[in-house]
Amino acid sequence: MAQQEKIVLWIDRRWKNAIEKHLNGETLQEHMEDVLDDLCNQLPQREYAQISKAIQAESAAAREQEKQRRHGPLTVYSKTVKNGTSKSHPVRNCWMPLKN
């Protein structure tokens, strides 16, 4: 799972409104996200690549886990009755969507 941090900035609304007047239609939040992107891009290439690779691997694992959660194994059984006793045995396993 991604290791995310929430950053909260407190600013007087008057400062925020004044700054946004000079951001040419961009919100302060959008601008701050761009600033963080720029800071990430200034990291050394090797460190940036390591972090990007880890994030992509975590994302792929999370997608696979979600896929496994939505689709579960289903075993199809055959039932035979002989002399008044029944016996079940698996015929095959397959993956079927699970209903939530």
C-alpha positions as CSV (number, residue, x, y, z in Angstrom):
1,M,0.0,0.0,0.0
2,A,1.3,3.5,-0.8
3,Q,2.8,5.3,2.1
4,Q,1.0,8.7,1.8
5,E,1.4,11.7,3.9
6,K,-1.2,14.5,4.2
7,I,0.2,18.0,4.4
8,V,-2.0,20.6,5.9
9,L,-1.2,24.3,5.5
10,W,-3.1,26.9,7.3
11,I,-3.3,30.4,5.7
12,D,-5.5,33.3,6.4
13,R,-8.2,33.5,3.6
14,R,-7.2,37.0,2.7
15,W,-3.6,35.8,1.9
16,K,-5.0,32.9,-0.1
17,N,-7.4,35.2,-2.1
18,A,-4.7,37.7,-2.7
19,I,-2.2,35.0,-3.9
20,E,-4.8,33.4,-6.2
21,K,-5.5,36.7,-7.9
22,H,-1.9,36.5,-9.2
23,L,-2.0,32.8,-10.2
24,N,-3.8,33.4,-13.5
25,G,-6.8,31.2,-12.8
26,E,-4.9,28.5,-10.9
27,T,-5.9,27.7,-7.3
28,L,-3.4,27.9,-4.5
29,Q,-3.7,24.2,-4.0
30,E,-3.0,23.4,-7.7
31,H,0.0,25.7,-7.5
32,M,1.3,24.1,-4.3
33,E,1.0,20.6,-6.0
34,D,3.0,21.9,-8.9
35,V,5.7,23.2,-6.4
36,L,5.8,19.8,-4.8
37,D,6.2,18.2,-8.3
38,D,9.0,20.5,-9.1
39,L,10.7,19.6,-5.8
40,C,10.4,15.9,-6.6
41,N,11.9,16.5,-10.0
42,Q,14.9,18.2,-8.4
43,L,15.8,15.0,-6.5
44,P,18.9,13.1,-7.8
45,Q,18.0,10.9,-10.7
46,R,18.8,7.6,-8.9
47,E,16.7,8.5,-5.8
48,Y,13.8,9.6,-8.0
49,A,13.9,6.4,-10.0
50,Q,14.0,4.2,-6.9
51,I,11.0,6.0,-5.4
52,S,9.0,5.9,-8.7
53,K,9.7,2.2,-9.1
54,A,8.6,1.4,-5.5
55,I,5.4,3.4,-6.0
56,Q,4.6,1.7,-9.3
57,A,5.2,-1.8,-7.7
58,E,2.9,-0.9,-4.8
59,S,0.2,0.3,-7.2
60,A,0.5,-2.9,-9.3
61,A,0.3,-5.0,-6.1
62,A,-2.8,-3.1,-4.9
63,R,-4.5,-3.6,-8.3
64,E,-3.8,-7.3,-8.2
65,Q,-5.0,-7.6,-4.6
66,E,-8.3,-5.8,-5.7
67,K,-8.6,-8.1,-8.6
68,Q,-8.2,-11.2,-6.3
69,R,-10.7,-9.7,-3.9
70,R,-13.3,-9.3,-6.6
71,H,-12.7,-12.8,-8.1
72,G,-12.5,-15.8,-5.9
73,P,-11.8,-19.5,-6.5
74,L,-14.8,-21.7,-7.3
75,T,-14.5,-25.5,-7.0
76,V,-17.1,-27.4,-9.0
77,Y,-18.1,-30.7,-7.3
78,S,-19.7,-33.8,-8.7
79,K,-22.0,-35.8,-6.4
80,T,-22.5,-39.5,-6.7
81,V,-25.0,-41.6,-4.8
82,K,-24.3,-45.3,-4.3
83,N,-26.3,-47.6,-2.0
84,G,-27.9,-44.7,-0.2
85,T,-24.7,-42.8,0.5
86,S,-23.6,-39.7,-1.3
87,K,-20.0,-38.7,-2.1
88,S,-18.8,-35.4,-3.4
89,H,-15.5,-34.9,-5.1
90,P,-14.0,-31.9,-6.9
91,V,-14.1,-31.9,-10.6
92,R,-12.3,-28.6,-11.5
93,N,-11.3,-25.2,-10.0
94,C,-12.0,-22.0,-11.8
95,W,-12.1,-18.3,-11.0
96,M,-15.5,-16.6,-10.9
97,P,-16.5,-13.1,-10.1
98,L,-17.7,-12.7,-6.5
99,K,-20.9,-10.7,-5.8
100,N,-20.5,-7.9,-3.2
